[in-house]
Every structure is written in structure tokens, then in C-alpha cells.
């Protein structure tokens, strides 16, 4: 009986942990997307200045 109870608890904790991991992943991916967008805009803005401008932007 005790063993079974712990097994259920472990499964529940595991579900909570995986849900948390999925949420964190979503946030990280979203932030990464925003960062890429910002860098991309910087690269486009600095294109007329050639390599020097691009180095400053990134």
C-alpha cells in the first residue's frame, strides 16, 4: 500500500515538473525570438555602414 501511494505521488510530481519545464521552454523560446528580431533589425539598420556598423550593433 505504502509503495503504491508513493508511486502515485511521484507520478504527480513528475507531471508538475514536466509542465513547469514546458512553460519555461515556452518563455525561453519566446525571449529568444524577440532577441533574434532585435538583432535582425540592428543588422538591417547598420547595413549602409558596412562591417563596422554591424560590429557595433551586435
N, C-alpha and C positions, 0 to 999 in steps of 0.2 A: 504493500500500500504506500509506504513512505517513498519508495523508489519511483512509483508511478506519479505521485504528486510532484516530485522534483522534476521529472521528465516534462510534465505539463508546464511547470514554471519556466524551465529552460527554453522550451519552445516559444513561450510568450515573450520572454526577454529577447530571444533571438529575433522575433518579429519586430519588436520595438527598435532594436538595434539596426536591423536592415532598413526599416522605414526612415530612421534618422540618417543613415548613410545615404539613402536615395535623396532625401531632402537636401543634405549637404552637397551632394553631387550636383543637384539641380542649381543650387546657388552658385557653386564654383563655375559651372559651365556658363551660367548667365553672366557672371562677372568677367569671365574670360572673353565672352562675345563682345561685351562693352569695351574691354581693353583693346581687342583687335580692331574694333571700329575706330576708336580714338587714334590708335597708331596709324591705321589706314588713312584717316583724314589728315593726320600730320604729314604723312608721306606725300599725299597728293598736294597739300599746301606748299610743301618745300620743294616740289619738283622743279620749278623755274630756277631755283638757286643751285641746282645740281647736287653734287655729293656732299658738299659742306652743309647745306641746309638740312639734308636728310640726316646727317650725323647728329646735328643739334636736336632735331625733332625726336629721335628715338632714344 
